[in-house]
């Protein structure tokens, strides 16, 4: 039995294809969304508690730091949504080839960038 395992497993030297990067980022965006939902639920609770807290939350959201947080959550949501649709289409048999997977990954990146820019315009 020949043992031809990879000798070098240094992650920084391995060149991942774009489809792999898109898939990894889909998982990362899901984890980030899990934390982002906690922030959004806290804001929803604060906005529904009383009129004074609603006004205070409105003033808080004018702070650029909070705007960046909201934009980051929306960006993760946009990316996760587009990448999730790609995965669902692949489950249906579309884009399973090497060429189709690469094209699908490029479409995910382009659509995500457009949606993330639009979310930034909407937040600011």
N, C-alpha and C positions, 0 to 999 in steps of 0.2 A: 504494500500500500504506500503510495507516494503521499507525502505530507507537504502540500503546497499552500499552506496558510499564508496570509499576508504577514510580512515581517515588520512593516512600518505601520503602526496604527495611530500615528500622530494626526489628530483631527485637523490641525491647521494646514496640513499638507494634502489632505484629501479634497478633491474638487467634486462637490456635489452637483448634480444636474439641477436645473431650475425647478423641475417638478418635485424633487426632494425638498428643496428649500421652501417651496410654497406649502408643502404638506407639513413640514416642521413648524412653520410660522402659523399655520392653521391651529395646531395644537397650542402654541404659545398664546395666540390671541384668545383661545378658549379659556385658558387659565387666567389671563388678564381680565377677561369679561366676568369671571366668577368673582373677582375682587371688585370690579367696577359695579356690579349689580348691588353690592353692599352699599356703595356710595350713593347710587341712585335711589335705593330704598330709604336710606337715611334722609335724603333730600325730599322724597315724597312724604315721609312721615312728618318732617319739619314743616313742609308746606301745608299739610292738612291739619296740623295741630291747632293753629289759631291764625287770625289775620295778622297779628303782630309778628309771628314767626314767619309767615309767608313774606311779609315785607322785608324782614331781616334776611331771609334767604335770597330774595331778589337783590338786595344790596351786596350780599356776599358773592353772588355770581357775577358781579361787575368787576371783581378782583381778577386780574390776569392769571393768577395761579389757579384759581378755580375754573377759569375758562379753558386753560390748558388741560386740566383734569377731565373736564366734560368732553373736550375735543378728543382726548386720548381714548376715552371710553367709546365714543362714537366711531373713532377710527378703527378700534378693535372690532366693534360690532359690524362695521361695513366690510372689513376684510374677512371676518369669520363667516359672514353671510355669503359673500361671493365665493369663497373657497368651499363652503359647505354645499352650495349649489353645484359646483364643479364635481365634488365627490358624489353627490346624488346622481348627476348625469353619468359619471363613470360607473356607478352601480347599475344603471340602466343599459350599460354597454356602449356608451358614447365616449370616445376619447381614450380608449384603453390601449391603443397602439403607442409605440414610442413617439411617433410624430404627433399623434393626437394628444398625448399627455403633455408634451412640450408646448404645443399650441394652447392647450387649455390653461397651462400654468402662466403663459404670457398674457392671456386674456384676463386671468385673475389679477395679475399685477396691474395691468392697465386700468381695468374697471375699478379696482380698489383705490388706486391713486386718484382717479377722477372723483370717486365718492368721498374720499378723505379730504380732498381740497374743497369740495362742496360743503362738507360738514364744517370745515374751518371757516368758510365764508358765512355759513349760517350762525355759528357760535359768535363770531366777531362781527 
